[in-house]
Amino acid sequence: MSTASRAAERLPATIVAVTAVVIATIGLSVPSSPTARDFEECADWAQKISLGAERVARIMDCGGRFAGRRKVGGGYAYYDLLQNRSFDIAGPNPTAAERTRIYSEYMRFLDLQRRLAALAELEQLVAEEPQVETAINFRSPTTKPSKFKRCMIEGSLSCTWMKLASAARSAFASSHKAEALVNSR
């Protein structure tokens, strides 16, 4: 391979490397708003000095640096996505005491969610039970009512015992019928 063809192969890699160095130099030469007191100042600064994807990246950096947002009447609010609610905080970032309070509120929120889910499940079970009783009570007149009440909860101990007792009765009844048939001949 000639020297000219090797240089031609390396040209795209060289261009990419030089471009990366230029972009990194530009990125390092523009500091991320060191004087911003809160998210709003940082985001305003990012809007003024950058364009396109760089602007989005700088605003996201501001969001990472400052958790709270300025309120209209003064003060700051922290929005907790997990609870879908806001908390008043003293500064642009929650203090340790404020984080503890937010966490304890989150634990209460989770407890409430668990209780509501259990209540909904219980209500569903109660609603299904009257439907089963209604289906049992409204049999067609052609079916013979059994002398044993149907099992309300399949697999329960009382239901299993009732099935076992019924099977034993049937077995004894058929053996008595067979004995009577043999004795009559």
C-alpha positions as CSV (number, residue, x, y, z in Angstrom):
1,M,0.0,0.0,0.0
2,S,1.3,3.4,-0.9
3,T,1.9,6.2,1.6
4,A,-0.8,8.3,-0.2
5,S,-3.5,5.7,0.3
6,R,-2.6,5.2,4.0
7,A,-3.0,9.0,4.5
8,A,-6.3,8.9,2.7
9,E,-7.6,6.2,5.0
10,R,-6.5,8.1,8.1
11,L,-8.0,11.4,7.0
12,P,-11.6,10.7,8.2
13,A,-10.3,9.6,11.6
14,T,-8.1,12.7,11.9
15,I,-11.0,14.9,11.1
16,V,-13.2,13.3,13.7
17,A,-10.5,13.6,16.3
18,V,-9.9,17.2,15.6
19,T,-13.6,18.0,15.7
20,A,-13.9,16.2,19.0
21,V,-11.1,18.3,20.5
22,V,-12.6,21.5,19.2
23,I,-16.0,20.7,20.7
24,A,-14.5,19.7,24.0
25,T,-12.4,23.0,24.1
26,I,-15.5,25.1,23.4
27,G,-17.5,23.2,26.0
28,L,-14.8,23.7,28.6
29,S,-14.3,27.3,27.8
30,V,-17.9,28.2,28.7
31,P,-18.4,27.5,32.4
32,S,-21.7,26.3,33.7
33,S,-23.2,29.3,35.5
34,P,-21.2,29.5,38.7
35,T,-23.1,32.5,40.0
36,A,-26.6,31.1,39.6
37,R,-28.5,31.1,42.9
38,D,-31.3,28.8,41.7
39,F,-32.7,26.8,38.8
40,E,-34.4,29.8,37.2
41,E,-31.2,31.9,37.1
42,C,-29.2,28.9,35.8
43,A,-31.8,28.2,33.1
44,D,-32.0,31.8,32.0
45,W,-28.2,31.9,31.7
46,A,-28.3,28.6,29.6
47,Q,-30.9,30.1,27.3
48,K,-28.8,33.2,26.6
49,I,-25.4,31.5,25.9
50,S,-26.2,28.3,24.1
51,L,-28.2,26.9,21.2
52,G,-29.9,23.6,20.3
53,A,-28.7,20.4,22.0
54,E,-26.2,22.2,24.1
55,R,-29.0,24.4,25.5
56,V,-31.0,21.4,26.5
57,A,-27.9,19.8,28.1
58,R,-27.2,22.9,30.1
59,I,-30.8,23.2,31.3
60,M,-30.8,19.6,32.3
61,D,-27.5,20.3,34.2
62,C,-29.4,23.2,36.0
63,G,-32.1,20.7,36.9
64,G,-29.5,18.4,38.4
65,R,-28.0,21.1,40.5
66,F,-31.2,22.7,41.8
67,A,-34.1,20.5,42.9
68,G,-36.4,23.3,44.0
69,R,-38.3,25.8,41.8
70,R,-39.1,29.4,42.6
71,K,-42.7,30.1,43.7
72,V,-44.6,33.2,42.5
73,G,-45.0,34.6,46.0
74,G,-41.5,33.8,47.1
75,G,-39.8,30.8,48.5
76,Y,-39.2,27.5,46.8
77,A,-41.2,24.3,46.0
78,Y,-39.9,20.8,45.5
79,Y,-42.0,18.5,43.3
80,D,-41.9,14.8,44.2
81,L,-42.8,12.8,41.2
82,L,-43.4,9.6,43.2
83,Q,-46.2,11.3,45.3
84,N,-47.3,13.6,42.5
85,R,-47.2,16.6,44.9
86,S,-45.1,19.6,45.8
87,F,-43.5,20.5,49.1
88,D,-42.5,23.9,50.3
89,I,-38.7,24.2,51.0
90,A,-36.5,27.0,52.3
91,G,-34.0,27.2,49.5
92,P,-33.3,26.0,46.0
93,N,-32.4,22.5,47.4
94,P,-34.1,20.7,50.3
95,T,-32.2,20.6,53.5
96,A,-31.6,17.3,55.4
97,A,-34.6,18.0,57.6
98,E,-36.8,18.7,54.6
99,R,-35.6,15.5,52.8
100,T,-36.5,13.5,56.0
101,R,-39.9,15.1,56.1
102,I,-40.5,14.4,52.4
103,Y,-39.4,10.8,52.9
104,S,-41.7,10.2,55.8
105,E,-44.6,11.7,53.8
106,Y,-43.7,9.2,51.0
107,M,-43.8,6.3,53.5
108,R,-47.3,7.5,54.6
109,F,-48.3,7.8,50.9
110,L,-47.2,4.2,50.2
111,D,-49.1,2.9,53.3
112,L,-52.2,4.6,52.1
113,Q,-51.8,3.1,48.7
114,R,-51.4,-0.4,50.2
115,R,-54.6,0.1,52.3
116,L,-56.6,1.3,49.4
117,A,-55.5,-1.6,47.3
118,A,-56.5,-4.1,50.1
119,L,-59.8,-2.4,50.5
120,A,-60.5,-2.6,46.7
121,E,-59.6,-6.3,46.8
122,L,-61.9,-6.9,49.7
123,E,-64.8,-5.0,48.0
124,Q,-64.3,-7.1,44.9
125,L,-64.5,-10.4,46.9
126,V,-67.6,-9.2,48.7
127,A,-69.2,-8.3,45.3
128,E,-68.3,-11.7,43.9
129,E,-69.8,-13.6,46.8
130,P,-73.4,-12.3,46.3
131,Q,-73.1,-13.2,42.7
132,V,-72.2,-16.8,43.6
133,E,-75.1,-17.0,46.1
134,T,-77.5,-15.6,43.5
135,A,-76.4,-18.2,41.0
136,I,-76.9,-21.0,43.6
137,N,-80.3,-19.8,44.8
138,F,-81.8,-19.4,41.3
139,R,-81.6,-23.0,40.0
140,S,-83.8,-24.2,37.3
141,P,-86.9,-26.1,38.5
142,T,-85.7,-29.3,36.7
143,T,-82.6,-29.7,38.8
144,K,-82.9,-31.5,42.0
145,P,-81.7,-29.5,45.0
146,S,-78.9,-31.3,46.8
147,K,-79.3,-32.0,50.4
148,F,-75.9,-30.5,51.1
149,K,-75.2,-26.8,50.7
150,R,-72.7,-26.0,47.9
151,C,-69.2,-25.1,48.8
152,M,-68.8,-21.4,48.8
153,I,-65.0,-21.4,48.9
154,E,-63.4,-24.1,46.7
155,G,-60.4,-25.8,48.3
156,S,-61.4,-24.9,51.8
157,L,-61.2,-27.5,54.6
158,S,-65.0,-27.7,55.0
159,C,-65.6,-28.1,51.3
160,T,-62.9,-30.9,51.0
161,W,-64.4,-32.6,54.0
162,M,-67.9,-32.4,52.5
163,K,-66.7,-34.0,49.2
164,L,-64.9,-36.8,51.1
165,A,-67.9,-37.6,53.2
166,S,-70.1,-37.7,50.1
167,A,-67.7,-40.0,48.3
168,A,-67.6,-42.3,51.3
169,R,-71.4,-42.4,51.5
170,S,-71.7,-43.2,47.8
171,A,-69.1,-46.0,48.1
172,F,-71.0,-47.6,51.1
173,A,-74.3,-47.2,49.3
174,S,-73.1,-48.9,46.2
175,S,-71.6,-51.8,48.2
176,H,-74.9,-52.3,50.0
177,K,-76.8,-52.4,46.7
178,A,-74.4,-55.0,45.3
179,E,-74.8,-57.1,48.5
180,A,-78.6,-56.9,48.3
181,L,-78.5,-57.9,44.6
182,V,-76.3,-61.0,45.4
183,N,-78.5,-62.1,48.3
184,S,-81.7,-61.8,46.2
185,R,-80.4,-64.4,43.6
